[in-house]
């Protein structure tokens, strides 16, 4: 992962709104359920499902996540990202589940699209921070990492769009309340 940052000129509240939007409002595709057909490993089904749920999968904003499905069927060796068939893992060389030579694991992963506000597995931007760059605190450095290569600009734009949508919603509420 590569850390990226940019400078935002404005009030601390504005910078914090962008920081929070990076954490909670950028949509991502992640596993929603895991159906285990065969598990002779020493790991419980729940452990395997939770572990797979936190692995970053490739992102495509044009794909209907509900139609995505991936399968894994491995016998006698550790499960790696390259063993996932149907939707690519972001880190194919990663070891996903350890197994002994006589063990087998077969499962199906179903996906959904959501945001970090729903669960950490949907967080596209991680290690998000902000700090002042000037003594008078009118300029803020916002920095973060992404689980996905070359995804930083997309995350930043999505976060700014989310802040803009929220401001439009707040303006509409204020105008409605002010109308006699």
Wavefront OBJ file of the C-alpha trace (Angstrom):
o trace
v 0.000 0.000 0.000
v 1.128 3.513 -0.767
v 0.284 6.504 1.372
v -1.065 9.525 -0.536
v -1.883 12.980 0.720
v -3.118 16.342 -0.439
v -3.601 19.736 1.129
v -7.026 21.245 1.739
v -7.378 24.927 2.490
v -10.236 25.768 4.866
v -11.683 25.239 8.307
v -10.890 22.194 10.441
v -14.512 21.079 10.172
v -14.275 20.948 6.382
v -11.107 18.871 6.492
v -12.653 16.575 9.079
v -15.745 16.117 6.885
v -13.516 14.944 4.021
v -11.554 12.680 6.386
v -14.745 11.092 7.690
v -16.135 10.686 4.158
v -12.949 8.838 3.134
v -13.475 6.434 6.029
v -17.215 5.908 5.767
v -18.669 6.969 2.409
v -16.548 5.499 -0.389
v -18.305 2.379 -1.756
v -16.468 -0.911 -2.217
v -17.169 -4.520 -3.160
v -16.530 -7.077 -0.408
v -17.689 -10.571 0.542
v -21.151 -10.605 2.096
v -21.464 -14.329 2.720
v -19.405 -17.469 2.437
v -21.040 -20.846 1.815
v -18.718 -23.650 2.885
v -19.272 -26.996 1.158
v -16.247 -28.889 2.541
v -14.019 -27.902 5.449
v -11.695 -30.535 6.871
v -9.196 -27.889 8.050
v -8.515 -27.230 11.720
v -10.325 -23.874 11.352
v -14.014 -23.451 12.125
v -16.365 -22.444 9.303
v -16.955 -19.133 11.062
v -13.218 -18.383 11.261
v -12.702 -19.152 7.557
v -15.716 -17.019 6.565
v -14.647 -14.065 8.723
v -11.073 -14.256 7.473
v -12.161 -14.302 3.819
v -14.566 -11.426 4.507
v -11.684 -9.129 5.413
v -9.514 -9.844 2.366
v -9.529 -7.015 -0.202
v -10.928 -8.009 -3.598
v -10.501 -6.033 -6.818
v -12.887 -3.126 -7.344
v -14.999 -2.250 -10.379
v -17.643 0.441 -10.002
v -19.432 -0.739 -13.150
v -20.119 -4.269 -11.876
v -23.308 -5.366 -10.121
v -21.795 -6.768 -6.927
v -24.887 -8.850 -6.142
v -24.217 -10.960 -9.235
v -20.599 -11.669 -8.262
v -19.525 -15.046 -6.996
v -16.129 -16.621 -6.420
v -15.164 -20.195 -5.655
v -12.291 -21.852 -3.843
v -11.465 -25.567 -3.870
v -8.065 -26.572 -2.509
v -6.739 -29.851 -1.121
v -3.506 -30.510 0.713
v -1.881 -27.066 0.722
v -2.449 -23.514 1.888
v -5.127 -21.496 0.088
v -3.651 -18.507 -1.762
v -5.261 -15.553 -3.485
v -4.586 -17.230 -6.832
v -6.928 -20.076 -5.804
v -9.949 -17.742 -5.774
v -11.790 -18.217 -9.082
v -14.501 -15.822 -10.265
v -13.445 -12.474 -8.794
v -9.796 -11.487 -8.280
v -8.166 -10.908 -4.914
v -6.134 -7.691 -4.666
v -3.098 -9.560 -3.363
v -2.966 -12.883 -5.262
v 0.247 -14.019 -3.551
v -1.308 -13.740 -0.075
v -1.858 -16.901 1.934
v -5.538 -16.937 2.908
v -5.961 -20.161 4.905
v -3.317 -22.609 6.184
v -3.999 -26.297 5.689
v -2.253 -29.596 6.347
v -1.535 -32.064 3.483
v -4.641 -34.161 4.200
v -7.123 -31.259 4.520
v -9.627 -29.851 2.020
v -11.565 -26.613 1.688
v -14.321 -25.905 -0.840
v -16.484 -22.788 -0.637
v -18.394 -20.116 -2.512
v -18.073 -16.389 -1.782
v -20.956 -13.990 -2.503
v -20.349 -10.232 -2.716
v -22.146 -6.944 -2.145
v -21.323 -3.242 -2.492
v -21.474 -1.012 0.556
v -19.404 1.534 2.494
v -17.137 1.632 5.526
v -20.070 3.072 7.494
v -21.666 -0.393 7.314
v -18.573 -2.502 8.056
v -14.782 -2.220 7.953
v -14.594 -4.824 5.165
v -16.088 -2.200 2.801
v -13.478 0.470 3.681
v -11.612 1.439 0.533
v -9.449 4.099 2.195
v -7.533 3.093 5.329
v -5.208 4.791 7.829
v -6.910 8.123 7.131
v -5.473 11.130 8.916
v -5.414 14.909 8.906
v -3.045 17.440 10.396
v -2.541 21.205 10.087
v 0.228 22.347 7.750
v 0.306 25.972 8.902
v 0.442 27.466 12.411
v -2.909 29.246 11.958
v -4.570 25.925 10.980
v -6.227 27.117 7.783
v -4.510 24.470 5.671
v -4.822 20.736 6.347
v -2.946 17.724 5.033
v -5.274 14.788 4.506
v -3.511 11.468 4.010
v -4.624 7.872 3.545
v -3.756 4.518 2.071
v -5.862 2.406 -0.238
v -6.174 -1.378 -0.254
v -6.159 -1.197 -4.050
v -3.451 -0.084 -6.462
v -3.973 3.258 -8.225
v -7.221 3.895 -6.337
v -6.257 7.037 -4.403
v -7.703 9.628 -6.785
v -10.941 7.658 -7.074
v -11.277 7.471 -3.271
v -10.612 11.192 -2.859
v -13.162 12.148 -5.536
v -15.779 9.799 -4.068
v -15.242 11.327 -0.616
v -15.558 14.876 -1.963
v -18.751 13.879 -3.819
v -20.158 12.454 -0.573
v -19.410 15.701 1.292
v -21.029 17.704 -1.506
v -24.176 15.501 -1.410
v -24.417 15.956 2.348
v -24.048 19.739 2.035
v -26.825 19.854 -0.603
v -29.049 17.784 1.699
v -28.315 20.091 4.653
v -29.010 23.191 2.535
v -32.370 21.756 1.454
v -33.313 21.095 5.086
v -32.350 24.633 6.130
v -34.242 26.190 3.214
v -37.306 24.083 3.949
v -37.243 25.082 7.616
v -36.819 28.784 6.696
v -39.740 28.784 4.261
v -42.939 30.101 5.918
l 1 2 3 4 5 6 7 8 9 10 11 12 13 14 15 16 17 18 19 20 21 22 23 24 25 26 27 28 29 30 31 32 33 34 35 36 37 38 39 40 41 42 43 44 45 46 47 48 49 50 51 52 53 54 55 56 57 58 59 60 61 62 63 64 65 66 67 68 69 70 71 72 73 74 75 76 77 78 79 80 81 82 83 84 85 86 87 88 89 90 91 92 93 94 95 96 97 98 99 100 101 102 103 104 105 106 107 108 109 110 111 112 113 114 115 116 117 118 119 120 121 122 123 124 125 126 127 128 129 130 131 132 133 134 135 136 137 138 139 140 141 142 143 144 145 146 147 148 149 150 151 152 153 154 155 156 157 158 159 160 161 162 163 164 165 166 167 168 169 170 171 172 173 174 175 176 177 178 179 180
